[in-house]
């Protein structure tokens, strides 16, 4: 089971130091065999998190990377820079990036390519808006979002998928367990048939994961882990999700 924490644009250095200590002391020693932790702090703290997680099984990741390898792109952070911190992962395609920064398939293909070229593993996020859910077009949306993985330049890309229904993120709303199970199975079928299938068809669930629903979600055979947002900012809540 994979537990990935996306801290988004939250916290300061004191917060990072505090929650890292609590995760290392109270969560890591109690994880079940075969489980893993991925922490994705704001980029400015990525080096600190990576350094403090050395000699542990905790891996670190960035929340995004540039589509460019280098150049005059003020404010951008390249995949190579992320890799240079010692981090292993990068989140790409998160709904907040798609929504607020108009990230489309073309741009995400470039980001996936730069991440791959830098040796990073990718948590690639997909998910439908509430309108799509109501209209019953979730599968069509997911198929389109995952189509970027067919690009020939992404051969051997090391990635896993995070399914995050956009309407569930931060709202407290969660699809029915049966819906989560069916969608995860659907995604795994698509991955099997993609031009660049992953080594393992790993699919995480994200979207208002909390201590009250995590156990039921994790019990689904199709769910390989969870991508946790707000609840990962509390070491107590995150512990209840992970343990």
N, C-alpha and C positions, 0 to 999 in steps of 0.2 A: 504494500500500500504506500502510495506517494502522498506526502503532505507538503503542499507548496503554499507559502505565505506571500501574498502580494500586499506590501504595506502602503502602496500607492504614494501620494504626496503627504505623508504624515510623519510626525516624530521629529526629534532633534537628536543631537549627539548623546545627551543624557538618556533619552528614551532608548536609543539603540543599545547603549551599554547595559542598561537595566534589563531590557527584555532578552538580550542575548544571554546574559548570565542566568536568567530564569529558565530559558529554553535549554541551555546546556546542563543545568543542574536538575531540573524537574521533569523535562519532557524527553530529552534524548536517552537517558538511561532506562526509561520505561517503555520505549517503543517496542512493538512486537517484532520478532525476527522477520527479516525481509522488508521491513518498512524503511522509508528514507524521508529526510527533511530537505526542502529547498527553500531558502529565504531570499526574497527579492525586495531589498530596501530601496529607498531613493538612491539614484546613482552617486550622489555626493558622498554617501556612506558605504558604498559598495566595497571599497578597499578595506575599510575598517572591519566590516562584517567578514569579508573573506579571510583577512589576517587572523581574526579571533576564532575562526572556525577551522583553522589548520590543525591537523592532528586529531580531528573529529570526523565523523561521517556526515556532518552537515555540509551541504553544497549551497553555493550562493548564485544568484542570478540578477540580471538587470531587468527593468520593466519595459525596455524598448531599446532600439538602436537605430542609427541612421541608415538610410538606403545607400549612402555613399561611403566609400572606403576611406576617403580623405578629401581635403580641399577647403575652399572658402565657404564654409557652411556654419556661420556663427551660431553657437548654442547647441549644435549637434554633437552627439557622442557616437563614435564609430564602434562597430563590433570588435575591431582589433584592440581598441582602447579598453573595452570591457574584458576581453580575453587577457589583456595585459595585467589586469588586477588579480588574476588567478581565478576569476569566476568561471563557472562552467555553463551557465544557462542564460537565456534571454527570453522574455515573454514577447511574443509578436501577435498582432491582430486583435488585441484586447478591444472590447466593444467601445471603451471610452476613447481609445485612439481612433477607431473607425468613425465614431460619432462626432467627436470634438475636433478631430484633425483631418477629417475627410479621407482617411486611409482606404484605398481601394485595392483590388486584386493586383493591379500593375505595380503599385508601390510596394505592396507586401511581397511580391515576387522578388523585387530588388533587395528588400530587407532580409528575406530568407536566404538569398544568395550571399549577401555580405556576412551574415551570421555563419553560414556554412563555411565560407572561405576563411573565417577567423577561428574555426574549430569549435564554435559554440554549439551546444545542444539547444533546441527550441521547444518552448511550450507554445503551441500555436492555438490561439483561441478562436472559436467559432460559436455562433449563436444567433437566434432570431429575435426580432423586435416583437413587441406585444401584438401589433397589428398582424404580423405574419402568423403568429400563434393562433390568433382568433380566426384568421382566414384559412388556416389549415395548410399553409405553404412552408412550414418549417423545413421539411425535407428538401424542397427545392432551394431554399436559401442556403442550407448547409452544403448541399451538393455544389452550388456555385462557389461558396467560400473555400471549399476544399479543392476546387479545380486547380488552384494555383500550384498544388503539389505535383501536377502533371508536367510542369515545365522541365525541359530537358536539362537545364542548368542546375537543377536541384537533385540530381542523382546522388545517392548516398547521404542525403541530408539526414541528420540525426535529430528526430523530433518525436514529440508526443502531442496529443490533442487535449485541449480543455474545452469541454462543452459548457458554455455559459449562456443560458437564455437571458437576453438583455433585460427583459421585464422582471427578472427575479433578482438582479444584482442590486443589493442595498435596500430592497423593498420589503424583505421579510417573506415575500411570496416564493413558493417553491413548487415546481411541477409535481404531480402525483408520482409515486415511486414507479408505477407501471410505465408512465410516460418517460421517465428518466431511463429506465431499463431499455425500452424500445428504441429510443433515440441513440443511446450508446451502442446498441447492437447495429443500428442503421449506419452509424459512423464507421464502425469496425468493418462492415461489409464494403463501404466505399473505399476505405483504406486498403483493403485486400485487392481491390481492382484498380487502384491508382497506378500511374506509370512509375512512381517512386514510392513503393510501399515501405513503411518503417520496419525496422528489425523486429519490433514487437508492437502489436496494435494496442497501445496504451492510451486509454481515454480517462481523463479526470473529469469530475463534475465540479462546477462552480456556480455560485448564484445564491447568496444568502445562506451559505453553510454555517451552521451554528451548533452549539452543544446539544440542542433539543432534537435536531434532525440528522446529525452526522452519523449516528449509529445505524439508523435505518438506511440511509443512502449508501454507506459503506458495505452494508450487507448484500447489496445487489451484485451478482456475479459479473455483470458487465462493467462495473465501476472499479477502476484501478487506483483511485485516489481522489483527492479533493484539492481544488485551488481556492484558498480561503482569503477573503478580503478583510472586511472590518473586524471580524472575530479574531483575526490573527494579531491584532494590535493589543489584545489582552492576553497575557501569558496564561491566565487561569482558563479563559474560554478556549484558547488554542490547545491547552493541555487536555481539556475535556473532549475536544474533537479528535486529538491524536491518540489518546490512551484508551 
